[in-house]
Amino acid sequence: MNDNELDTNKMSKELDKAHGPEKMEDAAPIQISGKDGMDSEERQRQIVDKLMGYFNKWESNRQPREDLWLEVYKRYFSIAENYKTLTRSKITVPVIFQIIEAALPKLVNSIFSNENKFFDVVATDTESAEEQLKAELIRRVLEVQLDKSNFFIKFLDFAKQLLLYGTSYFKVYWKSEKDWVWERTPQRIQQSILGFPLGEAIKWTEEKKYTYTKRQPDLEVLDILDVYADPNARHEQDGKGIFIRSWMDKDEFKELTQGKYPAYGNLEKVEINCGGGESFTESRSERLAPRGISSARNKDQIELLEFWGKMDIDGDGIKEEAVIVIADRNTVVKAKANPFHHQKRPIVRSVLIPAPNEFYGIGLVEPVLSEVHELNTLRRQRLDNINQTLNAMWQADPLADVELDTLISAPNNVILSSPLDAVRRLDTPDVTANAFNEATIVQQDIERATTPASVQGAPDSGRLGRTARGAQMIIGQALEKFGMATKLIEEMALRPILERYYQLDLQFISSDDVLRNPLLYKEIADLRVTPEQLRTNFEFKLVGISELVGTEANVNQIISFMSIFGKVLAPETIEGLARKVWKLMGFVPDEVKLAGQSMPAGTENAVDPNLSNAVVGQVTNQGAQAAPPSVPLP
């Protein structure tokens, strides 16, 4: 199979035979065969009915989670609810925003802590220089492709969605695009006068060519509202399948049905049966409406449900992995076998906190939603109490002559009443002190369950947190807790993405010209990489939080060893251990010079107590990553 089948560019441009794509054996977008005497049209209707039965059940099953996600979304943007009593406070404490924005940089920095390098490629045969070279070339190719995919920027969206809702998705696929580009070619012309050479002159020729501008794996972040999974599945590769929802303008869809290699079919049916499905966007409109944003969907767009799963489309009675696209829930516009050699669905899912035997994970917000409502209630009660104290209610004798318009608490205001005691102010007791204390307790509960204890790693104010050693122990424990969530992301998302990228390269890069084309891969074109060099036995090594936690553990072990045996260690051993600790911290070990061998590191303070206190304070303000490991007192 050729990568033109997955070309996402306008197919109408490929009608030009002079710039046509490479040939494919079968480019028909709909490859459904009838069975048991059933024709293709009837088989298509049968498949639509079956898949829409799946979709409707899965959509209904997911509705309670959509309500939860909408609540989380509103709390993140501090969207206030509407109340019948207009005088009541509507303020919302932005605690969810604080939680997410505190956790996001910690999560991203722990994975991309090494100058955006989060993985390495290690050859299985460590003795072979050739295999080591191939592993290094594979790493370079994947790094360039991820950079061209804007992976870091997309990972931010992926990670924020993960922290908010507990589940997030990538779609990994092969992307090839063609466009018109200008190429300048130099021609060197020998110049001479009367037979005497005068040197060379350069003449440039310009040519407009229709060629590939992108041929590489790519990925995109999927909105959690646009992915519908089998509720009985525990993994995206399990179960009956998975739906991906998207929209497309009718004009663009029509272009993609034209040409020699159409991406979709059944244009006539789509023009008759499809369009005007605004009701399909209710969940997204409901999410955007509180912020005053209207949905961009309109009646000129078509809803596309892309199903990846097992389905018998060739009529042989055996279900195989396939991709089927249904327009506006009534017309098949694409149906063929899974085009990828790895035969996996192009969905990569990750969860933040796994729920046992469940598909969806738990985010940072869900466990504390009730506390967030309590905090907002307490804050509003305090403001309402202050408002009622300053603007009190009045009790007036209905038979007295009282000017009601003058019953206003204002400086130098005069209230007219006859008799004088016909009006009495109803004072509201001040309860703000108690409400403030209760709100502080609630906010501490929220913080303990979310960021500071598990993410920021700040030492507490107890006895353990007041010592350098105690602070270091708390930091190490916090890193391990946060490392568990990050390790899950590495194994569920990052490693599968690297594997899919590599598998797509093996499938679609079959010519030397691809990786040597400066227009496509200018960063590695001079390496002259061949498709054969991409084939070797290796494994991916992720170097994010796992390496950070491991380094932290090694440093603590060395420090503990030095504090116990420092009095009996030889000077050269102490120097070697000091250099090793310095190296684990990321510095050059040769920079370590001991002042004198008569003062063993285990018998004197390796770190000044004032400096230790400063480090603890820095940790409290900036989190665990701000604090270097400190040598404790013996």
C-alpha distance (Angstrom), angle and dihedral (degrees) to the residues before:
residue distance angle dihedral
M1 . . .
N2 3.80 . .
D3 3.79 128.0 .
N4 3.81 90.9 -120.9
E5 3.78 87.1 81.3
L6 3.79 87.6 68.6
D7 3.81 95.6 41.2
T8 3.79 106.9 139.1
N9 3.79 95.1 -168.0
K10 3.80 124.7 99.2
M11 3.80 107.7 -67.8
S12 3.78 92.1 -155.2
K13 3.79 89.2 74.8
E14 3.77 90.4 60.6
L15 3.81 92.6 65.8
D16 3.78 88.8 88.7
K17 3.80 103.5 98.3
A18 3.78 91.2 -156.8
H19 3.79 89.2 64.3
G20 3.78 100.8 28.4
P21 3.79 122.7 146.9
E22 3.74 125.9 -107.1
K23 3.78 113.2 -75.1
M24 3.77 122.5 -97.8
E25 3.76 129.0 -159.1
D26 3.82 95.2 -128.3
A27 3.80 123.0 8.9
A28 3.82 98.7 165.2
P29 3.83 107.9 132.7
I30 3.82 93.4 -147.9
Q31 3.80 114.8 50.5
I32 3.81 101.1 167.7
S33 3.79 117.1 142.9
G34 3.78 123.3 -162.4
K35 3.79 122.3 -122.9
D36 3.80 136.3 -160.5
G37 3.80 91.3 22.9
M38 3.82 92.3 -50.5
D39 3.79 117.3 137.6
S40 3.81 123.6 -132.3
E41 3.81 94.6 -102.4
E42 3.78 93.4 54.1
R43 3.80 90.4 45.0
Q44 3.82 89.7 53.7
R45 3.81 91.2 53.2
Q46 3.78 89.7 48.8
I47 3.82 91.5 52.0
V48 3.82 91.5 48.0
D49 3.81 91.3 51.9
K50 3.80 91.8 48.0
L51 3.79 96.3 46.9
M52 3.80 94.1 43.6
G53 3.80 87.7 52.0
Y54 3.80 87.7 56.4
F55 3.79 92.6 45.6
N56 3.81 96.6 49.2
K57 3.81 92.1 50.3
W58 3.79 93.4 46.4
E59 3.81 91.7 46.4
S60 3.81 91.7 52.2
N61 3.79 91.2 46.4
R62 3.81 90.6 53.1
Q63 3.81 96.5 48.5
P64 3.84 96.3 94.8
R65 3.79 89.0 53.9
E66 3.79 90.8 50.4
D67 3.80 88.3 56.3
L68 3.80 89.4 51.3
W69 3.81 92.6 47.9
L70 3.81 90.4 49.7
E71 3.80 89.9 52.5
V72 3.82 90.9 50.0
Y73 3.81 90.6 47.9
K74 3.82 91.7 52.2
R75 3.79 92.3 48.2
Y76 3.82 91.6 49.9
F77 3.82 91.6 54.2
S78 3.84 92.0 38.8
I79 3.78 92.7 -122.5
A80 3.80 109.4 177.0
E81 3.78 124.3 -137.3
N82 3.80 122.2 -121.1
Y83 3.80 118.0 -108.7
K84 3.78 132.3 -165.0
T85 3.82 92.3 -131.3
L86 3.79 104.3 71.9
T87 3.81 94.8 -166.3
R88 3.79 93.7 61.8
S89 3.80 120.1 101.6
K90 3.82 117.2 -100.8
I91 3.79 98.7 -172.4
T92 3.80 117.3 140.3
V93 3.80 122.4 -156.9
P94 3.84 109.1 -129.2
V95 3.79 92.4 -136.0
I96 3.84 93.7 130.6
F97 3.79 90.5 53.0
Q98 3.80 88.8 51.4
I99 3.80 91.9 49.2
I100 3.81 95.2 50.9
E101 3.79 96.1 41.1
A102 3.82 90.5 49.3
A103 3.80 94.1 48.5
L104 3.82 98.0 42.3
P105 3.83 98.5 66.2
K106 3.81 90.1 43.6
L107 3.78 90.8 52.8
V108 3.80 95.5 44.7
N109 3.80 95.6 42.7
S110 3.79 92.2 49.5
I111 3.81 90.9 55.9
F112 3.80 98.1 37.8
S113 3.79 95.9 35.8
N114 3.81 94.0 125.1
E115 3.81 102.6 66.1
N116 3.82 93.1 -68.9
K117 3.82 90.1 -53.7
F118 3.77 106.0 127.2
F119 3.81 101.5 159.8
D120 3.76 143.6 38.4
V121 3.81 132.8 -161.5
V122 3.79 114.6 -129.9
A123 3.81 119.6 -168.1
T124 3.80 115.7 -130.7
D125 3.81 91.0 -137.4
T126 3.78 101.3 61.6
E127 3.80 92.3 178.1
S128 3.81 97.1 59.5
A129 3.79 116.6 86.0
E130 3.81 89.9 -163.1
E131 3.79 92.4 56.0
Q132 3.81 90.5 46.8
L133 3.81 89.1 53.2
K134 3.80 91.7 50.5
A135 3.81 91.0 50.3
E136 3.81 90.5 51.3
L137 3.83 91.2 49.5
I138 3.82 91.0 49.9
R139 3.81 89.6 51.7
R140 3.81 91.6 50.4
V141 3.81 92.7 48.4
L142 3.81 93.2 49.0
E143 3.81 92.7 46.1
V144 3.81 91.1 53.1
Q145 3.81 92.3 46.9
L146 3.80 93.0 48.7
D147 3.79 90.2 48.6
K148 3.82 90.8 51.0
S149 3.80 88.4 50.3
N150 3.84 89.8 55.8
F151 3.77 87.3 -123.6
F152 3.80 96.3 169.3
I153 3.82 93.3 53.5
K154 3.79 92.3 45.5
F155 3.79 91.2 47.0
L156 3.81 89.0 60.0
D157 3.81 90.1 59.8
F158 3.79 90.3 43.5
A159 3.81 92.4 50.5
K160 3.81 94.8 45.9
Q161 3.80 91.4 50.8
L162 3.80 87.8 48.1
L163 3.80 93.2 52.5
L164 3.80 92.8 46.0
Y165 3.79 101.5 45.1
G166 3.81 104.5 14.6
T167 3.83 93.7 -121.6
S168 3.79 131.2 71.0
Y169 3.82 136.7 171.9
F170 3.79 140.7 -147.2
K171 3.79 123.6 -167.4
V172 3.82 111.8 -149.0
Y173 3.79 118.6 -165.3
W174 3.79 143.2 142.3
K175 3.77 115.3 -88.8
S176 3.77 126.0 -163.3
E177 3.77 124.0 173.6
K178 3.78 132.8 -178.3
D179 3.76 129.1 -160.9
W180 3.79 142.5 155.1
V181 3.81 112.7 -84.9
W182 3.79 134.7 173.1
E183 3.79 119.3 -122.6
R184 3.80 123.0 -162.9
T185 3.79 116.6 -156.4
P186 3.82 121.6 -170.6
Q187 3.80 120.9 -134.8
R188 3.78 118.3 -165.9
I189 3.82 114.1 -147.0
Q190 3.78 123.4 -167.5
Q191 3.81 111.5 -130.0
S192 3.78 125.3 -155.8
I193 3.82 141.7 162.9
L194 3.78 119.6 -147.9
G195 3.75 89.2 -14.7
F196 3.79 95.1 -52.5
P197 3.87 112.0 123.8
L198 3.78 115.1 -123.1
G199 3.80 98.0 -176.5
E200 3.77 133.1 -103.2
A201 3.78 130.8 -42.8
I202 3.80 123.0 -159.2
K203 3.78 119.7 -133.7
W204 3.77 119.8 -173.3
T205 3.76 123.7 -145.8
E206 3.80 119.1 -162.3
E207 3.78 123.1 -153.6
K208 3.79 130.2 -179.9
K209 3.79 111.6 -138.3
Y210 3.78 135.2 -179.7
T211 3.78 103.9 -136.3
Y212 3.77 145.6 138.1
T213 3.78 115.8 -65.7
K214 3.81 94.7 175.2
R215 3.81 131.3 26.6
Q216 3.77 110.4 159.0
P217 3.80 145.5 93.7
D218 3.78 113.7 -74.7
L219 3.78 138.3 -177.8
E220 3.77 140.5 -159.9
V221 3.78 134.9 -165.4
L222 3.79 112.8 -112.6
D223 3.79 120.7 -144.3
I224 3.79 109.2 -116.0
L225 3.82 88.5 -127.3
D226 3.82 91.1 60.2
V227 3.82 98.5 56.6
Y228 3.80 120.1 80.2
A229 3.79 115.3 -174.1
D230 3.78 132.2 -172.4
P231 3.84 103.7 -91.4
N232 3.81 89.9 -142.2
A233 3.81 93.2 55.4
R234 3.78 123.2 97.6
H235 3.82 95.2 -167.1
E236 3.79 134.9 32.3
Q237 3.82 89.8 -116.1
D238 3.82 92.0 52.8
G239 3.77 132.1 71.6
K240 3.78 129.3 38.1
G241 3.78 94.3 -50.1
I242 3.76 145.6 -76.7
F243 3.84 133.8 -97.5
I244 3.82 126.5 -139.6
R245 3.80 116.0 -164.3
S246 3.80 123.7 -151.3
W247 3.81 140.1 151.6
M248 3.79 133.2 -129.2
D249 3.79 134.7 -174.5
K250 3.78 114.8 -110.2
D251 3.79 92.2 -123.4
E252 3.79 92.0 53.4
F253 3.79 91.2 46.6
K254 3.78 90.1 52.0
E255 3.81 91.1 53.0
L256 3.80 90.8 51.4
T257 3.81 90.9 55.7
Q258 3.81 92.9 56.6
G259 3.77 132.8 81.6
K260 3.75 136.0 38.5
Y261 3.80 94.4 -58.6
P262 3.84 106.7 37.8
A263 3.78 119.2 -172.7
Y264 3.82 94.8 -154.2
G265 3.79 137.6 25.1
N266 3.82 141.8 -163.5
L267 3.81 93.0 65.0
E268 3.81 92.6 160.7
K269 3.81 92.6 55.4
V270 3.78 91.9 46.5
E271 3.81 92.4 52.7
I272 3.80 89.8 52.4
N273 3.81 103.0 37.7
C274 3.80 106.3 26.7
G275 3.79 137.0 72.1
G276 3.77 135.8 64.7
G277 3.79 96.5 62.9
E278 3.80 97.2 146.4
S279 3.81 90.3 142.0
F280 3.80 89.1 67.9
T281 3.82 89.5 70.0
E282 3.80 98.1 55.5
S283 3.81 95.7 114.9
R284 3.79 93.0 51.8
S285 3.80 93.5 43.4
E286 3.80 89.8 50.4
R287 3.80 89.7 53.1
L288 3.81 95.6 48.2
A289 3.81 99.1 39.6
P290 3.85 97.4 78.3
R291 3.81 89.1 58.5
G292 3.78 92.1 50.3
I293 3.80 93.3 -110.9
S294 3.78 118.6 134.9
S295 3.78 122.1 -146.4
A296 3.81 115.0 -100.1
R297 3.81 91.4 -139.9
N298 3.80 117.8 109.5
K299 3.78 141.0 171.2
D300 3.81 91.7 -89.7
Q301 3.79 90.8 66.5
I302 3.77 129.5 84.8
E303 3.78 124.0 -140.0
L304 3.81 111.9 -131.4
L305 3.81 119.7 -160.8
E306 3.79 108.0 -163.5
F307 3.80 111.1 -160.6
W308 3.80 121.1 -162.5
G309 3.78 113.8 -174.3
K310 3.76 147.1 82.7
M311 3.80 116.8 -40.4
D312 3.79 136.0 148.1
I313 3.81 103.2 -123.8
D314 3.81 100.1 153.7
G315 3.80 95.2 55.9
D316 3.80 97.4 -121.0
G317 3.80 93.1 122.2
I318 3.82 93.6 -113.7
K319 3.78 120.6 110.0
E320 3.78 115.5 -133.9
E321 3.79 135.0 175.7
A322 3.80 108.0 -79.4
V323 3.78 142.9 162.9
I324 3.80 118.0 -130.7
V325 3.82 124.2 179.0
I326 3.81 120.0 -160.9
A327 3.82 121.0 -166.4
D328 3.82 117.3 -141.7
R329 3.81 89.9 -16.5
N330 3.82 94.3 -74.3
T331 3.83 112.2 67.5
V332 3.80 132.1 58.1
V333 3.81 108.7 -136.0
K334 3.81 99.0 166.6
A335 3.80 133.5 21.1
K336 3.79 126.0 160.3
A337 3.75 142.4 125.6
N338 3.79 118.7 -72.9
P339 3.83 102.1 -76.8
F340 3.80 95.8 -151.1
H341 3.77 121.6 92.8
H342 3.78 91.6 -139.9
Q343 3.85 87.4 60.7
K344 3.78 92.1 -145.3
R345 3.77 126.4 132.6
P346 3.82 108.6 -102.1
I347 3.81 92.8 -121.4
V348 3.79 123.2 110.5
R349 3.80 114.0 -169.5
S350 3.77 130.5 -172.9
V351 3.80 133.0 -178.0
L352 3.79 127.9 -155.7
I353 3.81 98.9 -148.8
P354 3.82 113.7 11.8
A355 3.80 120.1 -135.2
P356 3.81 110.7 -146.1
N357 3.82 112.6 -96.1
E358 3.81 92.9 -8.1
F359 3.79 131.2 118.8
Y360 3.80 97.5 -142.5
G361 3.79 123.3 63.7
I362 3.78 133.5 -142.7
G363 3.81 121.3 -103.8
L364 3.77 130.1 -152.4
V365 3.80 92.9 -97.5
E366 3.80 104.1 50.0
P367 3.85 97.3 69.6
V368 3.82 92.6 52.1
L369 3.81 102.5 39.6
S370 3.81 92.9 107.6
E371 3.82 90.8 50.1
V372 3.80 89.8 49.4
H373 3.81 90.2 54.5
E374 3.80 89.1 47.7
L375 3.80 91.5 50.8
N376 3.80 91.8 49.6
T377 3.81 90.6 48.1
L378 3.80 92.4 51.6
R379 3.80 92.4 47.4
R380 3.80 91.6 49.5
Q381 3.79 91.7 46.7
R382 3.80 90.1 54.1
L383 3.79 92.0 50.8
D384 3.80 92.0 45.0
N385 3.82 89.7 49.6
I386 3.80 91.6 51.6
N387 3.79 91.0 45.9
Q388 3.80 92.7 50.3
T389 3.81 91.5 45.6
L390 3.79 92.2 53.8
N391 3.80 94.5 38.2
A392 3.79 102.4 38.4
M393 3.78 127.8 -175.0
W394 3.81 120.4 -111.3
Q395 3.77 133.6 -137.7
A396 3.82 113.4 -146.8
D397 3.80 133.0 -177.7
P398 3.83 105.5 -114.0
L399 3.84 90.4 -148.1
A400 3.78 94.3 51.4
D401 3.76 127.3 89.9
V402 3.82 101.0 -107.0
E403 3.79 127.1 160.1
L404 3.83 99.9 -137.7
D405 3.79 92.1 -167.8
T406 3.81 89.5 65.6
L407 3.84 94.3 57.1
I408 3.77 92.6 104.0
S409 3.82 127.8 124.2
A410 3.78 101.8 -126.5
P411 3.84 136.2 135.2
N412 3.85 112.5 -85.2
N413 3.78 90.9 0.8
V414 3.84 118.4 157.4
I415 3.81 122.6 -147.9
L416 3.80 115.2 -156.1
S417 3.79 114.7 -147.2
S418 3.78 137.9 148.7
P419 2.97 117.7 -128.6
L420 3.81 98.3 29.1
D421 3.81 94.9 -128.3
A422 3.80 93.3 53.2
V423 3.84 90.6 99.5
R424 3.78 126.3 58.7
R425 3.81 128.0 180.0
L426 3.83 115.5 -129.5
D427 3.80 104.5 -141.9
T428 3.82 119.6 -151.7
P429 3.82 115.4 -144.4
D430 3.80 116.2 -118.6
V431 3.83 109.4 -114.5
T432 3.79 97.8 162.0
A433 3.80 93.9 110.7
N434 3.79 93.7 60.3
A435 3.80 92.2 41.9
F436 3.80 90.0 51.2
N437 3.81 92.3 53.0
E438 3.79 92.0 47.2
A439 3.81 91.6 48.9
T440 3.81 89.9 51.8
I441 3.81 90.6 53.8
V442 3.81 91.8 48.5
Q443 3.80 92.6 49.2
Q444 3.79 90.2 50.5
D445 3.80 89.5 52.1
I446 3.81 89.7 52.2
E447 3.79 92.3 48.6
R448 3.80 93.5 48.6
A449 3.79 90.4 53.8
T450 3.79 95.6 46.2
T451 3.78 131.7 19.5
P452 3.81 120.1 -5.5
A453 3.80 100.4 46.8
S454 3.78 97.7 39.0
V455 3.79 103.7 24.5
Q456 3.79 113.3 21.6
G457 3.80 93.4 40.6
A458 3.80 94.8 -150.5
P459 3.83 115.4 169.5
D460 3.78 116.9 -115.1
S461 3.77 125.6 -122.0
G462 3.80 94.4 -105.2
R463 3.76 128.2 107.3
L464 3.80 94.0 -85.9
G465 3.79 93.5 52.5
R466 3.82 93.9 52.7
T467 3.82 94.6 67.8
A468 3.78 127.6 71.5
R469 3.79 91.3 -126.1
G470 3.80 92.1 47.2
A471 3.80 91.5 49.1
Q472 3.80 89.6 50.7
M473 3.81 91.7 50.8
I474 3.82 91.5 50.8
I475 3.81 90.8 48.1
G476 3.79 91.2 50.4
Q477 3.80 92.1 49.7
A478 3.81 91.7 48.5
L479 3.80 90.7 50.3
E480 3.78 90.5 51.4
K481 3.81 92.0 50.3
F482 3.78 92.7 47.7
G483 3.78 89.7 40.9
M484 3.80 90.0 61.8
A485 3.82 92.0 60.2
T486 3.79 92.1 43.3
K487 3.80 92.0 47.6
L488 3.80 87.9 54.3
I489 3.81 89.9 54.0
E490 3.79 90.5 49.1
E491 3.80 93.4 52.0
M492 3.82 98.6 38.3
A493 3.83 100.0 39.0
L494 3.80 117.5 8.5
R495 3.80 99.5 45.5
P496 3.86 93.9 44.7
I497 3.82 89.8 49.1
L498 3.81 91.3 53.2
E499 3.79 90.9 47.2
R500 3.83 92.5 49.4
Y501 3.79 91.8 48.5
Y502 3.78 90.7 51.3
Q503 3.82 93.5 45.7
L504 3.82 91.0 50.3
D505 3.80 90.1 50.4
L506 3.80 90.2 53.5
Q507 3.80 90.4 50.4
F508 3.78 102.5 44.3
I509 3.81 106.7 25.0
S510 3.79 100.4 79.4
S511 3.80 101.0 139.9
D512 3.79 133.9 67.3
D513 3.80 89.5 -133.1
V514 3.81 95.4 68.5
L515 3.82 101.3 66.7
R516 3.82 91.6 32.4
N517 3.81 94.1 55.0
P518 3.83 108.9 107.6
L519 3.80 90.1 -156.0
L520 3.81 90.2 60.4
Y521 3.82 104.6 27.9
K522 3.78 110.0 12.9
E523 3.83 91.7 155.6
I524 3.82 93.3 64.0
A525 3.81 103.0 19.5
D526 3.82 91.5 107.2
L527 3.82 91.0 56.6
R528 3.83 89.3 71.0
V529 3.81 93.3 -142.9
T530 3.80 115.9 -168.7
P531 3.84 127.4 -156.8
E532 3.81 88.9 -113.8
Q533 3.79 91.0 60.3
L534 3.81 89.9 60.0
R535 3.78 91.0 62.8
T536 3.77 114.4 85.7
N537 3.79 141.6 108.0
F538 3.77 112.9 -90.5
E539 3.78 144.0 131.2
F540 3.79 133.2 -132.9
K541 3.79 116.8 -114.8
L542 3.80 115.2 -160.3
V543 3.79 112.3 -148.9
G544 3.80 103.2 -170.5
I545 3.79 127.7 97.4
S546 3.81 93.0 -18.2
E547 3.79 90.6 64.1
L548 3.82 90.9 42.8
V549 3.81 93.3 52.7
G550 3.80 91.7 43.8
T551 3.79 91.6 50.7
E552 3.80 90.7 48.5
A553 3.82 90.5 51.8
N554 3.82 92.2 49.2
V555 3.80 92.0 49.9
N556 3.81 91.7 50.2
Q557 3.80 91.4 49.2
I558 3.80 92.8 51.8
I559 3.80 91.4 46.5
S560 3.80 91.4 50.4
F561 3.80 90.9 48.7
M562 3.80 92.0 50.5
S563 3.81 92.3 48.5
I564 3.81 91.7 53.3
F565 3.81 102.5 38.5
G566 3.81 101.1 23.6
K567 3.81 92.5 108.8
V568 3.81 93.7 59.4
L569 3.82 101.1 35.2
A570 3.79 121.0 110.3
P571 3.81 116.2 -112.8
E572 3.80 92.9 -114.2
T573 3.83 90.1 52.6
I574 3.80 91.1 51.6
E575 3.79 90.5 49.7
G576 3.81 91.4 48.9
L577 3.80 92.8 50.2
A578 3.81 91.8 47.0
R579 3.79 90.6 52.5
K580 3.78 91.1 47.5
V581 3.81 91.7 53.0
W582 3.79 89.9 47.6
K583 3.80 90.2 50.9
L584 3.80 92.5 49.3
M585 3.80 87.7 53.5
G586 3.81 87.3 60.3
F587 3.80 100.4 -102.5
V588 3.80 134.9 116.6
P589 3.83 108.5 -84.6
D590 3.82 93.5 -149.3
E591 3.81 88.4 67.9
V592 3.82 89.8 73.0
K593 3.80 111.5 97.4
L594 3.80 119.2 171.2
A595 3.80 113.7 -137.4
G596 3.81 95.1 -141.4
Q597 3.76 136.8 -8.1
S598 3.82 93.0 -139.8
M599 3.83 91.2 72.6
P600 3.82 107.7 65.1
A601 3.78 115.9 -151.8
G602 3.81 90.9 -124.8
T603 3.82 95.5 58.2
E604 3.81 100.6 49.1
N605 3.76 134.8 48.4
A606 3.79 106.8 -84.9
V607 3.78 90.7 -166.1
D608 3.79 126.0 35.5
P609 3.83 110.9 -111.6
N610 3.80 91.0 -128.1
L611 3.79 89.4 54.4
S612 3.81 90.3 49.9
N613 3.80 90.3 53.0
A614 3.79 89.7 49.0
V615 3.80 90.6 51.9
V616 3.81 90.7 50.9
G617 3.79 90.2 51.2
Q618 3.78 90.9 48.6
V619 3.79 90.4 51.1
T620 3.79 90.6 50.6
N621 3.80 91.5 55.0
Q622 3.81 101.9 35.7
G623 3.80 107.8 23.7
A624 3.77 135.0 -117.6
Q625 3.79 98.6 -49.8
A626 3.80 91.6 60.5
A627 3.81 92.4 62.2
P628 3.80 123.6 77.4
P629 3.81 116.1 -146.9
S630 3.79 108.6 -89.7
V631 3.80 128.0 -148.9
P632 3.82 108.1 -116.6
L633 3.77 127.3 -134.7
P634 3.83 114.1 -96.6
